[in-house]
Amino acid sequence: MVTRYAVGAIGVGLMGLGAFLAWSQQPWDVVVWLVGAVVLHDGLIAPLVLLVGLGVAATRPGVRGPLRAALLTAGCLTVIALPAILRPGPVVNVTVLPLDYVRNWLVLLGVVVVVTVLVMVGKRGRGGPGARARRPGPVAPKPGPAPVPPKPGPVAPKPGPGPVAPKPGPAAPPKAPPPEVQS
């Protein structure tokens, strides 16, 4: 319980530090950035992801898995490459970002597409879930005698409570022998 409160206190402290740093900047820039992020996410990214998800759900089961993996990989590659692709203006120091990041990103996306196609073709070739299996028609029952139901046997009595076992407890004192009768 103490750990939980300590982690909560650290989280509240970090949120306070973040708020302080955000408002120590130009507050208008922070507001524009936050509103822009919400509009971009809710207006473009989320609907696009939902539409792609509906398209993937409409595919065959053997295609669905590799397609999901390819889309997830392409999305991760895009998120990683996006800052280098969208770098602002000309670079003052050419050694900072010396490569052609747009070309390299497109090459990696091409590799993802090729690997995905090879996986789907491989699944189809070895009879995986995406392959068309030849299924036989309905199977007719084998001719022969009909099964005979078992005959009912004698009715057994219902089990009752049975003999009552003594309850465990303190041992009873030994019984005294009966008194002798004199005649």
Disulfide bonds with the S-S distance in Angstrom:
none
